[in-house]
Amino acid sequence: KGGGEGLAEVRYDGKTLQFPHWAETRPLQQAHQQAVWLAEHLAGLLGQAVPVVPVLCLPGWQVSDASCGESGAVRVIDPNAEPRFLDVDQLAPLDPAFRVRIIEAIHGLYRKLAI
């Protein structure tokens, strides 16, 4: 970031983060791997598939090409992004009772990891 110039820009093409002086894929790979792990963990706990969409937030950066950011394997946003990325029901509508079970499973996982 430049001194007082606001947020620096990062371009996302759905596969690579293009920063001003370098390109990066590792955070995208990590977010994807963590989403796969969480989906498998929740499916094991709940007995059915759970859609998990990885989201990578880049504080201090303005993400350009937001449409690519939403169509890539990992959604990439900046902190000022509209919350539409949370509307995963467009991808896989969830029964409200199943949604509650997912929330409870994630809460239980958090308690287990926080110990």
N, C-alpha and C positions, 0 to 999 in steps of 0.2 A: 504494500500500500504506500502511496505517496503521502507526504506530510500534509494533512488537512485537505486532501483532494477527494475524500470520500472512499467508497468501496472500490477495490480493484476488481477487474472483470476476469472471470474464468468461463471458457466456452466448454460445453458438454455436447458431444455428438452421439451420445448413447453408448459409447464404448471407452472414451478417453476424456480425461479432464485436461484441457489445454490452458495452463496458466501462462502469464505473460512471458516467462523465460524457461519454462519446462513443461513437459507432459507427464501425466501420472495416471496409473491404472490400479495401483495397489489398494487404495481406499475403496474403490468400486468392487474389487475382488473380495475384500474383507467383508464389506456390507452384504454382498451376495452370499458368501459362505455362512455368515451369521444368520441370514434369513433362512437358508436351507436347514441349518441346525435347528432353529426355532420351530420351523414347520414340522420337521421330523419329531422333535421333542413333544410338541403339542399333539400331533397325530397319535403318538404312543400313549400319551396320557388320556386323550379324549376318545380314541377309537375311531376317528375319522379324519380325513384330510382337512387341514386348516390353511387357507391362503395367507401367505406372508409376503408383503411387498417391501423390499429394502429401500430405505430412504437415507440419503447422505446429505447432511446439512453442513454448509460451509460458512460459518460466521466470518465476517470481514470481507467476504467476496460477493460480488454480484454475479449470479449465474445467468449467462445468456443462452439463447436457444432453448428456452423452457419447454418447447414442444418436444424436442429431442430428450430433454431431461425426464419427460413423462413417458416416453416411448421406449427408453432403454431398459435393460434388465434391472438397473438401479435408478431410482428417481433421485435427482440431485436438485437441491433447493438452497436458497439463502434464507436467513432468518426473517426476511421481509416478504417471503413468498405467501401467496394466498393459501389458505388452508384446504384448497380443493384436492391437494395430494392425499388428504385423509379420507376422501370419499371413495373407498375401495369397493363399495357396494356396486359400482358400475362394472367391476370385474367379476365379483362373486357375491351375490346377495346372501346374507347370513340370517338365519332364523334368530329372533331375539333371545330365545332361551339358549341357543348354542353360543351366541355372542357372550352371554353372561358366564357360561362355562369356560370360554376362552379367557375372559378377564380374570376369573378365579384361578385358573391354571397359571397364568402369568404372575398373578399376585403371589401364589404359592412358590413359584420359581424365584421370585425376588426375595421372599423371606428366607428361602433356603440359601441363596447366594450371599445374602447380607450377614449371615452368621459368621 
